[in-house]
Amino acid sequence: MSSDDAWIGDAQPYLTPREPGERDAWSSEAAARGRRGTQRLLAVEEVDPPSAVRAFFRLSATEKAIVRRRLILLDDAPVELADSYYPTRIAQGTQLAEQGKIRGGAVSLLASMGFEPEPDPLEDVSAAVASPSQCDALTLSPGSPVLVLTRFTNSRSGEPMEVSVMTMTRHLRYRQGEAAN
């Protein structure tokens, strides 16, 4: 995606449980722009999470997390890698820990389990040079820059429930909370 193809992002649709039969947030957002948004599940694994994820979930040094790794596509071209982490105490024994798409998405599943996401999660944005594996997955040249958006989401009751790390190739203009209105 070229830098002149600006995308104004809004986290709220991604934090809102979907109604039965409703498209996922990415497909809906892309369709509203006359585009086709899809995603491919790459892996579901129990892992030693990155330190920021471990700290947010308040995990001990030996506790694991479940990660769902996805390739996000726009008009069949890769534009983002999205890794969503969940504490095993929440994900184990649910569709979050299983291979396969989750009807309605993870946020809808979590809400049905009593984990309604808070409306204003902490988001951290940084720039990086894409790793060789990111270059390969996103069809980038070595040394290409990427934008990394990490969203730390608690439930409305304050329990850490999800960390999503999104590595993207596109230009992003971002709206957040009350300032967006």
Contact map, one row per residue, 1 for C-alpha under 8 A:
1110100000000000000000000000000000000000000000000000000000000000000000000000001000000000000000000000000000000000000000000000000000000000000000000000000000000000000000001110000000000
1111100000000000000000000000000000000000000000000000000000000000000000000000000000000000000000000000000000000000000000000000000000000000000000000000000000000000000000000110000000000
1111110000000000000000000000000000000000000000000000000000000000000000000000000000000000000000000000000000000000000000000000000000000000000000000000000000000000000000000110000000000
0111110000000000000000000000000000000000000000000000000000000000000000000000000000000000000000000000000000000000000000000000000000000000000000000000000000000000000000000010000000000
1111111000000000000000000000000000000000000000000000000000000000000000000000000000000000000000000000000000000000000000000000000000000000000000000000000000000000000000000110000000000
0011111100000000000000000000000000000000000000000000000000000000000000000000000000000000000000000000000000000000000000000000000000000000000000000000000000000000000000000111100000000
0000111110000000000000000000000000000000000000000000000000000000000000000000000000000000000000000000000000000000000000000000000000000000000000000000000000000000000000000111100000000
0000011111000000000000000000000000000000000000000000000000000000000000000000000000000000000000000000000000000000000000000000000000000000000000000000000000000000000000000001111000000
0000001111100000000000000000000000000000000000000000000000000000000000000000000000000000000000000000000000000000000000000000000000000000000000000000000000000000000000000001111000000
0000000111111000000000000000000000000000000000000000000000000000000000000000000000000000000000000000000000000000000000000000000000000000000000000000000000000000000000000000011100000
0000000011111110000000000000000000000000000000000000000000000000000000000000000000000000000000000000000000000000000000000000000000000000000000000000000000000000000000000000001100000
0000000001111111000000000000000000000000000000000000000000000000000000000000000000000000000000000000000000000000000000100000000000000000000000000000000000000000000000000000000000000
0000000001111111000000001000000000000000000000000000000000000000000000000000000000000000000000000000000000000000000000000000000000000000000000000000000000000000000000000000000000000
0000000000111111100000001100000000000000000000000000000000000000000000000000000000000000000000000000000000100000000000000000000000000000000000000000000000000000000000000000000000000
0000000000111111100000000000000000000000000000000000000000000000000000000000000000000000000000000000000000100000000011100000000000000000000000000000000000000000000000000000000000000
0000000000011111110000000000000000000000000000000000000000000000000000000000000000000000000000000000000000110000000010000000000000000000000000000000000000000000000000000000000000000
0000000000000111111000000000000000000000000000000000000000000000000000000000000000000000000000000000000110111010000000000000000000000000000000000000000000000000000000000000000000000
0000000000000001111101110000000000000000000000000000000000000000000000000000000000000000000000000000000110110000000000000000000000000000000000000000000000000000000000000000000000000
0000000000000000111111000000000000000000000000000000000000000000000000000000000000000000000000000000000100000000000000000000000000000000000000000000000000000000000000000000000000000
0000000000000000011111000000000000000000000000000000000000000000000000000000000000000000000000000000000100000000000000000000000000000000000000000000000000000000000000000000000000000
0000000000000000001111100000000000000000000000000000000000000000000000000000000000000000000000000000000100000000000000000000000000000000000000000000000000000000000000000000000000000
0000000000000000011111110000000000000000000000000000000000000000000000000000000000000000000000000000000100000000000000000000000000000000000000000000000000000000000000000000000000000
0000000000000000010011111011000000000000000000000000000000000000000000000000000000000000000000000000000100000000000000000000000000000000000000000000000000000000000000000000000000000
0000000000000000010001111111000000000000000000000000000000000000000000000000000000000000000000000000000110000000000000000000000000000000000000000000000000000000000000000000000000000
0000000000001100000000111111100000000000000000000000000000000000000000000000000000000000000000000000000000000000000000000000000000000000000000000000000000000000000000000000000000000
0000000000000100000000011111110000001100000000000000000000000000000000000000000000000000000000000000000000000000000000000000000000000000000000000000000000000000000000000000000000000
0000000000000000000000111111111000011100000000000000000000000000000000000000000000000000000000000000000000000000000000000000000000000000000000000000000000000000000000000000000000000
0000000000000000000000111111111100001000000000000000000000000000000000000000000000000000000000000000000000000000000000000000000000000000000000000000000000000000000000000000000000000
0000000000000000000000001111111110001000000000000000000000000000000000000000000000000000000000000000000000000000000000000000000000000000000000000000000000000000000000000000000000000
0000000000000000000000000111111111111000000000000000000000000000000000000100000000000000000000000000000000000000000000000000000000000000000000000000000000000000000000000000000000000
0000000000000000000000000011111111111000000000000000000000000000000000000000000000000000000000000000000000000000000000000000000000000000000000000000000000000000000000000000000000000
0000000000000000000000000001111111100000000000000000000000000000000000000000000000000000000000000000000000000000000000000000000000000000000000000000000000000000000000000000000000000
0000000000000000000000000000111111100000000000000000000000000000000000000000000000000000000000000000000000000000000000000000000000000000000000000000000000000000000000000000000000000
0000000000000000000000000000011111110000000000000000000000000000000000000000000000000000000000000000000000000000000000000000000000000000000000000000000000000000000000000000000000000
0000000000000000000000000000011111111000000000000000000000000000000000000110000000000000000000000000000000000000000000000000000000000000000000000000000000000000000000000000000000000
0000000000000000000000000010011001111100000000000000000000000000000000000111000000000000000000000000000000000000000000000000000000000000000000000000000000000000000000000000000000000
0000000000000000000000000111111000111110000000000000000000000000000000011111000000000000000000000000000000000000000000000000000000000000000000000000000000000000000000000000000000000
0000000000000000000000000110000000011111000000000000000000000000000000011111000000000000000000000000000000000000000000000000000000000000000000000000000000000000000000000000000000000
0000000000000000000000000000000000001111100000000000000000000000000001111000000000000000000000000000000000000000000000000000000000000000000000000000000000000000000000000000000000000
0000000000000000000000000000000000000111110000000000000000000000000001111000000000000000000000000000000000000000000000000000000000000000000000000000000000000000000000000000000000000
0000000000000000000000000000000000000011111100000000000000000000000111100000000000000000000000000011100000000000000000000000000000000000000000000000000000000000000000000000000000000
0000000000000000000000000000000000000001111100000000000000000000000111100000000000000000000000000000000000000000000000000000000000000000000000000000000000000000000000000000000000000
0000000000000000000000000000000000000000111110000000000000000000001111000000000000000000000000000010000000000000000000000000000000000000000000000000000000000000000000000000000000000
0000000000000000000000000000000000000000111111000000000000000000011110000000000000000000000000001110000000000000000000000000000000000000000000000000000000000000000000000000000000000
0000000000000000000000000000000000000000001111100000000000000000011100000000000000000000000000001000000000000000000000000000000000000000000000000000000000000000000000000000000000000
0000000000000000000000000000000000000000000111110000000000000001111000000000000000000001000000001000000000000000000000000000000000000000000000000000000000000000000000000000000000000
0000000000000000000000000000000000000000000011111000000000000001111000000000000000000000000000000000000000000000000000000000000000000000000000000000000000000000000000000000000000000
0000000000000000000000000000000000000000000001111100000000000111100000000000000000000000000000000000000000000000000000000000000000000000000000000000000000000000000000000000000000000
0000000000000000000000000000000000000000000000111110110000000001100000000000000000001000000000000000000000000000000000000000000000000000000000000000000000000000000000000000000000000
0000000000000000000000000000000000000000000000011111110000000000000000000000000000000000000000000000000000000000000000000000000000000000000000000000000000000000000000000000000000000
0000000000000000000000000000000000000000000000001111111000000000000000000000000000000000000000000000000000000000000000000000000000000000000000000000000000000000000000000000000000000
0000000000000000000000000000000000000000000000000111111100000000000000000000000000000000000000000000000000000000000000000000000000000000000000000000000000000000000000000000000000000
0000000000000000000000000000000000000000000000001111111110000000000000000000000000001000000000000000000000000000000000000000000000000000000000000000000000000000001000000000000000000
0000000000000000000000000000000000000000000000001111111111110000000000000000000000000000000000000000000000000000000000000000000000000000000000000000000000000000000000000000000000000
0000000000000000000000000000000000000000000000000011111111100000000000000000000000000000000000000000000000000000000000000000000000000000000000000000000000000000000000000000000000000
0000000000000000000000000000000000000000000000000001111111100000000000000000000000000000000000000000000000000000000000000000000000000000000000000000000100000001000000000000000000000
0000000000000000000000000000000000000000000000000000111111100000000000000000000000000010000000000000000000000000000000000000000000000000000000000000000000000001100000000000000000000
0000000000000000000000000000000000000000000000000000011111110000000000000000000000000000000000000000000000000000000000000000000000000000000000000000000000000000000000000000000000000
0000000000000000000000000000000000000000000000000000011111111111000000000000000000000000000000000000000000000000000000000000000000000000000000000000000000000000000000000000000000000
0000000000000000000000000000000000000000000000000000010001111110000000000000000000000000000000000000000000000000000000000000000000000000000000000000000000000000000000000000000000000
0000000000000000000000000000000000000000000000000000000000111110000000000000000000000000000000000000000000000000000000000000000000000000000000000000000000000000000000000000000000000
0000000000000000000000000000000000000000000000010000000000111111000000000000000000000000000000000000000000000000000000000000000000000000000000000000000000000000000000000000000000000
0000000000000000000000000000000000000000000000010000000000111111100000000000000000000000000000000000000000000000000000000000000000000000000000000000000000000000000000000000000000000
0000000000000000000000000000000000000000000001111000000000100111110000000000000000000011000000000000000000000000000000000000000000000000000000000000000000000000000000000000000000000
0000000000000000000000000000000000000000000001111000000000000011111000000000000000001111000000000000000000000000000000000000000000000000000000000000000000000000000000000000000000000
0000000000000000000000000000000000000000000111100000000000000001111100000000000000001111001100011000000000000000000000000000000000000000000000000000000000000000000000000000000000000
0000000000000000000000000000000000000000001111100000000000000000111110000000000000111100000000001000000000000000000000000000000000000000000000000000000000000000000000000000000000000
0000000000000000000000000000000000000000111110000000000000000000011111000000000000111000000000011000000000000000000000000000000000000000000000000000000000000000000000000000000000000
0000000000000000000000000000000000000000111100000000000000000000001111100000000011110000000000000000000000000000000000000000000000000000000000000000000000000000000000000000000000000
0000000000000000000000000000000000000011111000000000000000000000000111110000000011100000000000000000000000000000000000000000000000000000000000000000000000000000000000000000000000000
0000000000000000000000000000000000000011110000000000000000000000000011111000011111000000000000000000000000000000000000000000000000000000100000000000000000000000000000000000000000000
0000000000000000000000000000000000001111000000000000000000000000000001111100011111000000000000000000000000000000000000000000000000000000000000000000000000000000000000000000000000000
0000000000000000000000000000000000001111000000000000000000000000000000111111111100000000000000000000000000000000000000000000000000000000000000000000000000000000000000000000000000000
0000000000000000000000000000010000111100000000000000000000000000000000011111111000000000000000000000000000000000000000000000000000000000000000000000000000000000000000000000000000000
0000000000000000000000000000000000111100000000000000000000000000000000001111100000000000000000000000000000000000000000000000000000000000000000000000000000000000000000000000000000000
0000000000000000000000000000000000011100000000000000000000000000000000001111110000000000000000000000000000000000000000000000000000000000000000000000000000000000000000000000000000000
0000000000000000000000000000000000000000000000000000000000000000000000001111111000000000000000000000000000000000000000000000000000000000000000000000000000000000000000000000000000000
0000000000000000000000000000000000000000000000000000000000000000000000111101111100000000000000000000000000000000000000000000000000000000111000000000000000000000000000000000000000000
1000000000000000000000000000000000000000000000000000000000000000000000111100111110000000000000000000000000000000000000000000000000000000010000000000000000000000000000011100000000000
0000000000000000000000000000000000000000000000000000000000000000000000111000011111000000000000000000000000000000000000000000000000000000010000000000000000000000000001111000000000000
0000000000000000000000000000000000000000000000000000000000000000000011110000001111100000000000000000000000000000000000000000000000000100110000000000000000000000000001110000000000000
0000000000000000000000000000000000000000000000000000000000000000000011110000000111110000000000000000000000000000000000000000000000000000000000000000000000000000000111100000000000000
0000000000000000000000000000000000000000000000000000000000000000001111000000000011111000000000000000000000000000000000000000000000000000000000000000000000000000000111000000000000000
0000000000000000000000000000000000000000000000000000000000000000001110000000000001111100000000000000000000000000000000000000000000000000000000000000000000000000011110000000000000000
0000000000000000000000000000000000000000000000001000100000000000111100000000000000111110000000000000000000000000000000000000000000000000000000000000000000000000011100000000000000000
0000000000000000000000000000000000000000000000000000000000000000111000000000000000011111011000010000000000000000000000000000000000000000000000000000000000000000111000000000000000000
0000000000000000000000000000000000000000000000000000000010000001110000000000000000001111111000000000000000000000000000000000000000000000000000000000000000000000110000000000000000000
0000000000000000000000000000000000000000000001000000000000000001110000000000000000000111111100000000000000000000000000000000000000000000000000000000000000000000000000000000000000000
0000000000000000000000000000000000000000000000000000000000000000000000000000000000000011111100000000000000000000000000000000000000000000000000000000000000000000000000000000000000000
0000000000000000000000000000000000000000000000000000000000000000000000000000000000000111111100000000000000000000000000000000000000000000000000000000000000000000100000000000000000000
0000000000000000000000000000000000000000000000000000000000000000010000000000000000000111111111111000000000000000000000000000000000000000000000000000000000000000000000000000000000000
0000000000000000000000000000000000000000000000000000000000000000010000000000000000000001111111011000000000000000000000000000000000000000000000000000000000000000000000000000000000000
0000000000000000000000000000000000000000000000000000000000000000000000000000000000000000001111111000000000000000000000000000000000000000000000000000000000000000000000000000000000000
0000000000000000000000000000000000000000000000000000000000000000000000000000000000000000001111111100000000000000000000000000000000000000000000000000000000000000000000000000000000000
0000000000000000000000000000000000000000000000000000000000000000000000000000000000000000001011111111010000000000000000000000000000000000000000000000000000000000000000000000000000000
0000000000000000000000000000000000000000000000000000000000000000010100000000000000000100001111111100010001000000000000000000000000000000000000000000000000000000000000000000000000000
0000000000000000000000000000000000000000000111000000000000000000011100000000000000000000001111111110000000000000000000000000000000000000000000000000000000000000000000000000000000000
0000000000000000000000000000000000000000000100000000000000000000000000000000000000000000000001111111000000000000000000000000000000000000000000000000000000000000000000000000000000000
0000000000000000000000000000000000000000101100000000000000000000000000000000000000000000000000101111100000000000000000000000000000000000000000000000000000000000000000000000000000000
0000000000000000000000000000000000000000100000000000000000000000000000000000000000000000000000100111110000000000000000000000000000000000000000000000000000000000000000000000000000000
0000000000000000000000000000000000000000100000000000000000000000000000000000000000000000000000000011111010000000000000000000000000000000000000000000000000000000000000000000000000000
0000000000000000000000000000000000000000000000000000000000000000000000000000000000000000000000110001111111001000000000000000000000000000000000000000000000000000000000000000000000000
0000000000000000000000000000000000000000000000000000000000000000000000000000000000000000000000000000111110000000000000000000000000000000000000000000000000000000000000000000000000000
0000000000000000111111110000000000000000000000000000000000000000000000000000000000000000000000000000011111111000000000000000000000000000000000000000000000000000000000000000000000000
0000000000000000110000010000000000000000000000000000000000000000000000000000000000000000000000000000111111111000000000000000000000000000000000000000000000000000000000000000000000000
0000000000000000000000000000000000000000000000000000000000000000000000000000000000000000000000010000010111111100000000000000000000000000000000000000000000000000000000000000000000000
0000000000000111110000000000000000000000000000000000000000000000000000000000000000000000000000000000000111111110000110000000000000000000000000000000000000000000000000000000000000000
0000000000000001110000000000000000000000000000000000000000000000000000000000000000000000000000000000000111111111000000000000000000000000000000000000000000000000000000000000000000000
0000000000000000100000000000000000000000000000000000000000000000000000000000000000000000000000000000010111111111100000000000000000000000000000000000000000000000000000000000000000000
0000000000000000000000000000000000000000000000000000000000000000000000000000000000000000000000000000000001111111111100000000000000000000000000000000000000000000000000000000000000000
0000000000000000100000000000000000000000000000000000000000000000000000000000000000000000000000000000000000111111111110000000000000000000000000000000000000000000000000000000000000000
0000000000000000000000000000000000000000000000000000000000000000000000000000000000000000000000000000000000011111111100000000000000000000000000000000000000000000000000000000000000000
0000000000000000000000000000000000000000000000000000000000000000000000000000000000000000000000000000000000001111111000000000000000000000000000000000000000000000000000000000000000000
0000000000000000000000000000000000000000000000000000000000000000000000000000000000000000000000000000000000000111111100000000000000000000000000000000000000000000000000000000000000000
0000000000000000000000000000000000000000000000000000000000000000000000000000000000000000000000000000000000000111111110000000000000000000000000000000000000111000100000000000000000000
0000000000000000000000000000000000000000000000000000000000000000000000000000000000000000000000000000000000100111011111000000000000000000000000000000000000110000000000000000000000000
0000000000000011000000000000000000000000000000000000000000000000000000000000000000000000000000000000000000100010001111100000000000000000000000000000000011110000100000000000000000000
0000000000000010000000000000000000000000000000000000000000000000000000000000000000000000000000000000000000000000000111111000000000000000000000000000000011110100000000000000000000000
0000000000010010000000000000000000000000000000000000000000000000000000000000000000000000000000000000000000000000000011111000000000000000000000000000000000010000000000000000000010000
0000000000000000000000000000000000000000000000000000000000000000000000000000000000000000000000000000000000000000000001111100000000000000000000000000000000000000000000000000000110000
0000000000000000000000000000000000000000000000000000000000000000000000000000000000000000000000000000000000000000000001111110000000000000000000000000001111000000000000000000000000000
0000000000000000000000000000000000000000000000000000000000000000000000000000000000000000000000000000000000000000000000011111000000000000000000000000001110000000000000000000000000000
0000000000000000000000000000000000000000000000000000000000000000000000000000000000000000000000000000000000000000000000001111100000000000000000000000111100000000000000000000000000000
0000000000000000000000000000000000000000000000000000000000000000000000000000000000000000000000000000000000000000000000000111110000000000000000000000111000000000000000000000000000000
0000000000000000000000000000000000000000000000000000000000000000000000000000000000000000000000000000000000000000000000000011111000000000000000000011110000000000000000000000000000000
0000000000000000000000000000000000000000000000000000000000000000000000000000000000000000000000000000000000000000000000000001111100000000000000000011100000000000000000000000000000000
0000000000000000000000000000000000000000000000000000000000000000000000000000000000000000000000000000000000000000000000000000111110000000000000001111000000000000000000000000000000000
0000000000000000000000000000000000000000000000000000000000000000000000000000000000000000000000000000000000000000000000000000011111000000000000001111000000000000000000000000000000000
0000000000000000000000000000000000000000000000000000000000000000000000000000000000000000000000000000000000000000000000000000001111100000000000111100000000000000000000000000000000000
0000000000000000000000000000000000000000000000000000000000000000000000000000000000000000000000000000000000000000000000000000000111111110000001111100000000000000000000000000000000000
0000000000000000000000000000000000000000000000000000000000000000000000000000000000000000000000000000000000000000000000000000000011111110000001100000000000000000000000000000000000000
0000000000000000000000000000000000000000000000000000000000000000000000000000000000000000000000000000000000000000000000000000000001111111000001000000000000000000000000000000000000000
0000000000000000000000000000000000000000000000000000000000000000000000000000000000000000000000000000000000000000000000000000000001111111100000000000000000000000000000000000000000000
0000000000000000000000000000000000000000000000000000000000000000000000000000000010000000000000000000000000000000000000000000000001111111111100000000000000000000000000000000000000000
0000000000000000000000000000000000000000000000000000000000000000000000000000000000000000000000000000000000000000000000000000000001111111111111010000000000000000000000000000000000000
0000000000000000000000000000000000000000000000000000000000000000000000000000000000000000000000000000000000000000000000000000000000011111111100000000000000000000000000000000000000000
0000000000000000000000000000000000000000000000000000000000000000000000100000010010000000000000000000000000000000000000000000000000001111111100000000000000000000000000000000000000000
0000000000000000000000000000000000000000000000000000000000000000000000000000011110000000000000000000000000000000000000000000000000000111111100000000000000000000000000001000000000000
0000000000000000000000000000000000000000000000000000000000000000000000000000010000000000000000000000000000000000000000000000000000000111111110000000000000000000000000000000000000000
0000000000000000000000000000000000000000000000000000000000000000000000000000000000000000000000000000000000000000000000000000000000000111111111010000000000000000000000000000000000000
0000000000000000000000000000000000000000000000000000000000000000000000000000000000000000000000000000000000000000000000000000000000000010001111110000000000000000000000000000000000000
0000000000000000000000000000000000000000000000000000000000000000000000000000000000000000000000000000000000000000000000000000000001110010000111110000000000000000000000000000000000000
0000000000000000000000000000000000000000000000000000000000000000000000000000000000000000000000000000000000000000000000000000000011100000000011111000000000000000000000000000000000000
0000000000000000000000000000000000000000000000000000000000000000000000000000000000000000000000000000000000000000000000000000000011000010000111111100000000000000000000000000000000000
0000000000000000000000000000000000000000000000000000000000000000000000000000000000000000000000000000000000000000000000000000001111000000000000111110000000000000000000001000000000000
0000000000000000000000000000000000000000000000000000000000000000000000000000000000000000000000000000000000000000000000000000001111000000000000011111000000000000000000111100000000000
0000000000000000000000000000000000000000000000000000000000000000000000000000000000000000000000000000000000000000000000000000111100000000000000001111100000000000000001111100000000000
0000000000000000000000000000000000000000000000000000000000000000000000000000000000000000000000000000000000000000000000000000111100000000000000000111110000000000000011110000000000000
0000000000000000000000000000000000000000000000000000000000000000000000000000000000000000000000000000000000000000000000000011110000000000000000000011111000000000000111110000000000000
0000000000000000000000000000000000000000000000000000000000000000000000000000000000000000000000000000000000000000000000000011100000000000000000000001111100000000001111000000000000000
0000000000000000000000000000000000000000000000000000000000000000000000000000000000000000000000000000000000000000000000001111000000000000000000000000111110000000011110000000000000000
0000000000000000000000000000000000000000000000000000000100000000000000000000000000000000000000000000000000000000000000001110000000000000000000000000011111000001011100000000000000000
0000000000000000000000000000000000000000000000000000000000000000000000000000000000000000000000000000000000000000000011001100000000000000000000000000001111100001111000000000000000000
0000000000000000000000000000000000000000000000000000000000000000000000000000000000000000000000000000000000000000000011001000000000000000000000000000000111111111110000000000000000000
0000000000000000000000000000000000000000000000000000000000000000000000000000000000000000000000000000000000000000001111000000000000000000000000000000000011111111100000000000000000000
0000000000000000000000000000000000000000000000000000000000000000000000000000000000000000000000000000000000000000001111100000000000000000000000000000000001111110000000000000000000000
0000000000000000000000000000000000000000000000000000000000000000000000000000000000000000000000000000000000000000001000000000000000000000000000000000000001111110000000000000000000000
0000000000000000000000000000000000000000000000000000000000000000000000000000000000000000000000000000000000000000000001000000000000000000000000000000000001111111000000000000000000000
0000000000000000000000000000000000000000000000000000000000000000000000000000000000000000000000000000000000000000000000000000000000000000000000000000000001111111100000000000000000000
0000000000000000000000000000000000000000000000000000000110000000000000000000000000000000000000000000000000000000000000000000000000000000000000000000000111100111110000000000000000000
0000000000000000000000000000000000000000000000000000000010000000000000000000000000000110010000000000000000000000001010000000000000000000000000000000000011100011111000000000000000000
0000000000000000000000000000000000000000000000000000000000000000000000000000000000011110000000000000000000000000000000000000000000000000000000000000001111000001111100000000000000000
0000000000000000000000000000000000000000000000000000100000000000000000000000000000011100000000000000000000000000000000000000000000000000000000000000011110000000111110000000000000000
0000000000000000000000000000000000000000000000000000000000000000000000000000000001111000000000000000000000000000000000000000000000000000000000000000111100000000011111000000000000000
0000000000000000000000000000000000000000000000000000000000000000000000000000000001110000000000000000000000000000000000000000000000000000000000000001111000000000001111100000000000000
0000000000000000000000000000000000000000000000000000000000000000000000000000000111100000000000000000000000000000000000000000000000000000000000000011110000000000000111110000000000000
0000000000000000000000000000000000000000000000000000000000000000000000000000000111000000000000000000000000000000000000000000000000000000000000000111100000000000000011111000000000000
0000000000000000000000000000000000000000000000000000000000000000000000000000001110000000000000000000000000000000000000000000000000000000000000000111100000000000000001111100000000000
1000000000000000000000000000000000000000000000000000000000000000000000000000001100000000000000000000000000000000000000000000000000000000010000001110000000000000000000111110000000000
1110111000000000000000000000000000000000000000000000000000000000000000000000001000000000000000000000000000000000000000000000000000000000000000000110000000000000000000011111000000000
1111111000000000000000000000000000000000000000000000000000000000000000000000000000000000000000000000000000000000000000000000000000000000000000000000000000000000000000001111100000000
0000011110000000000000000000000000000000000000000000000000000000000000000000000000000000000000000000000000000000000000000000000000000000000000000000000000000000000000000111110000000
0000011110000000000000000000000000000000000000000000000000000000000000000000000000000000000000000000000000000000000000000000000000000000000000000000000000000000000000000011111000000
0000000111000000000000000000000000000000000000000000000000000000000000000000000000000000000000000000000000000000000000000000000000000000000000000000000000000000000000000001111100000
0000000111100000000000000000000000000000000000000000000000000000000000000000000000000000000000000000000000000000000000000000000000000000000000000000000000000000000000000000111110110
0000000001100000000000000000000000000000000000000000000000000000000000000000000000000000000000000000000000000000000000010000000000000000000000000000000000000000000000000000011111110
0000000000000000000000000000000000000000000000000000000000000000000000000000000000000000000000000000000000000000000000110000000000000000000000000000000000000000000000000000001111111
0000000000000000000000000000000000000000000000000000000000000000000000000000000000000000000000000000000000000000000000000000000000000000000000000000000000000000000000000000000111111
0000000000000000000000000000000000000000000000000000000000000000000000000000000000000000000000000000000000000000000000000000000000000000000000000000000000000000000000000000001111111
0000000000000000000000000000000000000000000000000000000000000000000000000000000000000000000000000000000000000000000000000000000000000000000000000000000000000000000000000000001111111
0000000000000000000000000000000000000000000000000000000000000000000000000000000000000000000000000000000000000000000000000000000000000000000000000000000000000000000000000000000011111
